Amino acid sequence: MAVTYHVGKHEDGYGYRLEKIWSETFPDHDTAFAAARAAAERQHLEGQDTEISYQLPAGSWRVEHVDGGDRPDTEVVDDESGSA
């Protein structure tokens, strides 16, 4: 599984997004890019095995067991320049 954060213009500044969900707005590109990199790095932190629940698009809920060591690959893409 891969997680890609995209950095670009958002509202009156810059932000980063995961799919269609945007972060808070930052005053400049560099600050938003640094925040996206920090979010991507946090994805690599191992945790404890646990049960998680989340809502599916149709409205039902799903419960899964997740391995605390199963961490995704991450990438930060600069939508302004098109590079990672």
C-alpha positions as a Python dict, from the first residue, in 0.01 Angstrom:
ca = {
    (1, 'M'): (0, 0, 0),
    (2, 'A'): (129, 349, -84),
    (3, 'V'): (17, 683, 59),
    (4, 'T'): (79, 994, -152),
    (5, 'Y'): (48, 1346, -15),
    (6, 'H'): (13, 1626, -270),
    (7, 'V'): (126, 1982, -194),
    (8, 'G'): (-35, 2273, -376),
    (9, 'K'): (-233, 2596, -358),
    (10, 'H'): (-521, 2575, -112),
    (11, 'E'): (-763, 2853, -21),
    (12, 'D'): (-552, 3168, 43),
    (13, 'G'): (-221, 2984, 82),
    (14, 'Y'): (-87, 2632, 46),
    (15, 'G'): (-175, 2295, 187),
    (16, 'Y'): (-130, 1926, 136),
    (17, 'R'): (-392, 1668, 55),
    (18, 'L'): (-442, 1296, 73),
    (19, 'E'): (-676, 1207, -213),
    (20, 'K'): (-947, 1478, -184),
    (21, 'I'): (-896, 1573, 180),
    (22, 'W'): (-694, 1890, 243),
    (23, 'S'): (-486, 1985, 546),
    (24, 'E'): (-515, 2320, 714),
    (25, 'T'): (-392, 2615, 508),
    (26, 'F'): (-31, 2725, 548),
    (27, 'P'): (102, 3072, 462),
    (28, 'D'): (358, 2951, 209),
    (29, 'H'): (462, 2655, -5),
    (30, 'D'): (771, 2560, 198),
    (31, 'T'): (575, 2537, 524),
    (32, 'A'): (306, 2322, 360),
    (33, 'F'): (570, 2097, 201),
    (34, 'A'): (746, 2051, 538),
    (35, 'A'): (413, 1965, 704),
    (36, 'A'): (336, 1708, 432),
    (37, 'R'): (678, 1548, 479),
    (38, 'A'): (620, 1531, 855),
    (39, 'A'): (281, 1366, 799),
    (40, 'A'): (441, 1116, 560),
    (41, 'E'): (713, 1034, 814),
    (42, 'R'): (454, 972, 1087),
    (43, 'Q'): (305, 701, 866),
    (44, 'H'): (626, 501, 925),
    (45, 'L'): (594, 495, 1305),
    (46, 'E'): (513, 148, 1429),
    (47, 'G'): (239, 103, 1683),
    (48, 'Q'): (61, -181, 1855),
    (49, 'D'): (-168, -430, 1690),
    (50, 'T'): (-526, -311, 1729),
    (51, 'E'): (-879, -332, 1598),
    (52, 'I'): (-993, -37, 1388),
    (53, 'S'): (-1338, 56, 1263),
    (54, 'Y'): (-1429, 284, 976),
    (55, 'Q'): (-1734, 374, 774),
    (56, 'L'): (-1765, 253, 417),
    (57, 'P'): (-1899, 483, 142),
    (58, 'A'): (-2235, 300, 148),
    (59, 'G'): (-2274, 390, 519),
    (60, 'S'): (-2202, 54, 685),
    (61, 'W'): (-1914, 9, 928),
    (62, 'R'): (-1623, -231, 900),
    (63, 'V'): (-1394, -362, 1176),
    (64, 'E'): (-1047, -494, 1096),
    (65, 'H'): (-745, -616, 1286),
    (66, 'V'): (-432, -421, 1192),
    (67, 'D'): (-69, -513, 1253),
    (68, 'G'): (114, -225, 1424),
    (69, 'G'): (423, -299, 1213),
    (70, 'D'): (240, -294, 879),
    (71, 'R'): (325, 56, 760),
    (72, 'P'): (264, 199, 412),
    (73, 'D'): (516, 342, 170),
    (74, 'T'): (474, 719, 150),
    (75, 'E'): (552, 989, -101),
    (76, 'V'): (514, 1368, -111),
    (77, 'V'): (443, 1518, -454),
    (78, 'D'): (482, 1888, -524),
    (79, 'D'): (187, 1968, -750),
    (80, 'E'): (348, 2305, -828),
    (81, 'S'): (652, 2145, -993),
    (82, 'G'): (521, 1793, -1053),
    (83, 'S'): (809, 1633, -861),
    (84, 'A'): (846, 1432, -544),
}
